[in-house]
Amino acid sequence: MNLPTVILPGYLAGAAPYREMEKALQGLGYPAVTVPLRRGDWFPTLGGRSVLPILQQLDQTVKQVMQTTSSEAINLVGHSAGGWICRIYLGEVPYNIHPSDSTRVCLWKAHPVVKTLVTLGTPHISQERWTKRNLDFVKIHYPGAFHSTVRYVCVAGKSAYGKRSFGNWFTYSSYELTCGQGECWGDGVTPIAAAHLEGAENLILEDVWHSPRPGRLWYGSATVVSTWAKYLV
């Protein structure tokens, strides 16, 4: 039997857009559940603040899923920022990047129960000052595919080349803020260079975009899910 799989949405996203991904995984035999986030749940994390509220909801969902399925292990799928948040969740270093965290125990040590972590369009590096504090924490304490017992699979879409032009300005700027170079390939938001990790199984998927839009493929489209789901346990 395939392991239950918990999906963590990307930055400022609620759970609703991930139903497509969830159903595709269920159709492949993976009991999949999305962390029940709402857009407003992200508001306390704005401005580079702690992502503790998201980590707490992730932990609650993981525990509920393991109890409901009587499983001793799970897979994690993190889209966009959800990917590096999952990397914090795996670890053993107290997560106290903000003064308000200092009185709380911010530690989950989830790596013994996670068999596979799939990150989808995750910016594992960034030049953007609002995310730097969180990403530096991850980079310093959990570089690359850090936990030897976890299978890391990092998926990057190749659908948009960043150009310094009017119609392409958002993509160019997003790439430049992330990896320091705007003229490169990526999924329209995250450049390929930022979506991969040293030591991980790094995939590039042609014509796959970062977010769901009518008429185009994204990481949660059924045909795309069937490609990266092969790496789940």
Order of alpha helices (4+ residues) and beta strands (2+ residues): beta-alpha-beta-alpha-beta-alpha-beta-alpha-beta-beta-alpha-beta-alpha-beta-alpha
